[in-house]
Amino acid sequence: MNHRGQLAHLDSLAPHPDDWLIVAGDVGDTPSHLVAAWERLVPRFRRVLWVPGNHELWTVPRDAPRGVARYQQQVDACRAHGVLTPEDPWPTFEGPTGPVVLCLMFLGFDYSFRPEGVSRAAVLDWAMDHHIRSRDEAVLHPDPYPSRDAWCAARVVETRARLDALQPGTRTVLVNHYPLREDLLHLFRIPRFSPWCGTRQTADWHTRYNALVCVHGHLHMRCTEWRDGVRFEEVALGYPRHWIEEKGIGAYLREILPGPPAGTESASLVWHR
């Protein structure tokens, strides 16, 4: 919400008093950006759910908290407005498909989305060969973990334990800022941005944890895809220059449940990076 005009678009959003809203990260760079969004979204929906994007974890300004402390600061801003986070008990949505547990996850990335012949030690140089370097390298700090990889590994272990504790047969919606599978990346213009896009450790979670839908938002390429009979929704809104303003921001809300029938695929024609 740090781009001019975005808040005005939220002000124009019609109320959805019977609907839950999933926000899949990158709302803004500071807690004040989150607060500005929640002041507008929370009154319009029955429930609002959030997972962090990399932008929310950036240490901006430079004297802001770092790493886990930064994440906790954003969680606190959400909780103050009644927004559910990955640190809260996962809610059960009672919809037309029956009860579904909405698993809000914060997993991070570990640079494993890279070619088999590129080592972890060489991956940043591999990306820089095409002049690609994520801003995460400068402002997304892992403190107190020794690396972003280590923070991601810890989050995967913690989240897997919560998923394993679900009752057998529980149907889920898995929500994470980053895509759970590498084959969901559509980085047409910057293919070597992949190291900052997730972890291979989650490649089978959609089947392992009985997902009806998996939701992510990192790639800025709105689309619906299917893997193993499971629907994957990229729900990125992008920046105002990527919207057709006449349609209104409400036209870019994506229905998660019940959603389109199996096999229905869609893709945006606009690349957002």
C-alpha positions, 0 to 999 in steps of 0.5 A, spaced: 500 500 500 505 504 498 504 506 491 500 512 490 492 510 488 492 503 491 488 506 498 483 509 493 482 503 490 481 499 496 476 505 498 472 503 492 471 496 493 464 493 495 463 490 501 463 482 501 460 481 508 459 473 507 466 472 504 473 471 507 479 474 504 486 471 503 491 476 502 497 472 500 503 477 502 506 484 499 501 488 502 507 493 503 513 495 506 512 497 513 507 496 519 503 502 517 502 499 510 498 493 513 494 498 518 492 502 512 490 496 508 486 493 514 483 499 516 479 498 509 479 491 508 477 488 515 470 492 515 468 489 508 469 482 509 467 477 514 474 475 515 481 477 513 487 472 513 494 474 511 501 471 510 507 475 509 511 476 503 518 478 502 516 486 502 513 485 509 520 482 511 524 488 509 528 492 514 526 499 511 527 504 514 534 501 516 533 502 523 527 497 523 527 491 526 530 485 522 528 478 521 524 474 526 523 481 530 520 484 523 516 478 522 513 479 529 512 486 528 508 485 522 504 479 525 502 484 531 500 489 526 495 484 523 492 481 530 491 488 532 486 489 527 483 482 527 487 479 521 489 472 522 496 470 521 501 464 520 502 464 528 494 463 529 490 457 529 488 455 522 481 456 521 476 452 518 472 454 513 465 452 512 463 453 505 459 449 499 465 444 499 464 442 506 469 444 512 476 446 509 482 448 514 485 454 511 493 453 512 496 460 513 504 458 512 510 462 512 516 458 509 521 463 506 525 461 500 532 457 500 535 458 493 533 451 491 529 453 485 535 453 481 538 448 475 541 441 478 548 443 475 548 450 479 550 449 487 548 453 492 555 457 493 554 459 486 547 461 485 548 468 486 553 468 481 549 464 476 543 469 477 548 475 476 550 473 470 544 475 467 544 481 471 539 479 476 539 480 484 533 480 488 533 486 493 532 481 498 539 480 499 540 487 501 534 488 506 531 481 508 535 479 514 534 472 517 536 474 524 537 471 529 538 465 524 545 465 520 542 465 513 535 465 509 536 458 508 536 456 515 530 461 517 526 457 511 528 450 513 526 452 520 519 454 518 518 448 513 520 444 519 515 447 524 509 448 518 510 441 517 509 439 524 502 443 524 500 439 517 502 432 520 498 434 526 491 435 522 486 429 523 487 424 517 482 426 511 482 433 513 481 437 507 486 443 506 487 450 502 495 451 503 496 459 503 503 461 502 506 467 499 511 463 495 509 457 490 510 450 493 512 447 486 518 450 482 514 448 475 509 453 477 514 459 476 513 463 470 519 468 469 519 469 462 523 475 462 527 474 468 528 466 469 534 467 473 530 470 479 528 463 481 532 462 487 528 467 491 521 464 489 521 458 494 523 451 496 523 444 493 521 441 500 514 443 499 513 440 492 509 434 494 505 438 499 499 439 495 498 431 495 501 429 502 496 434 505 490 433 501 489 440 498 483 442 494 487 449 492 494 452 493 494 459 493 500 464 492 502 471 490 509 472 489 510 471 482 505 477 480 502 473 474 495 471 475 493 464 473 490 458 475 493 451 474 492 444 476 497 439 478 495 432 480 488 434 480 489 440 485 488 447 483 494 452 484 492 460 484 496 465 483 493 471 486 497 477 485 494 484 484 500 487 482 501 495 481 496 500 479 499 500 472 497 493 471 490 494 472 484 496 468 481 501 472 475 501 469 474 494 471 475 496 479 479 493 484 473 488 485 474 484 478 481 482 481 478 478 487 479 470 485 474 465 488 478 460 491 472 456 494 468 453 490 472 456 484 472 453 477 471 446 475 477 441 474 482 442 468 480 450 468 486 454 467 487 461 466 493 466 465 494 473 465 498 476 459 501 481 463 508 480 466 508 484 473 516 485 474 
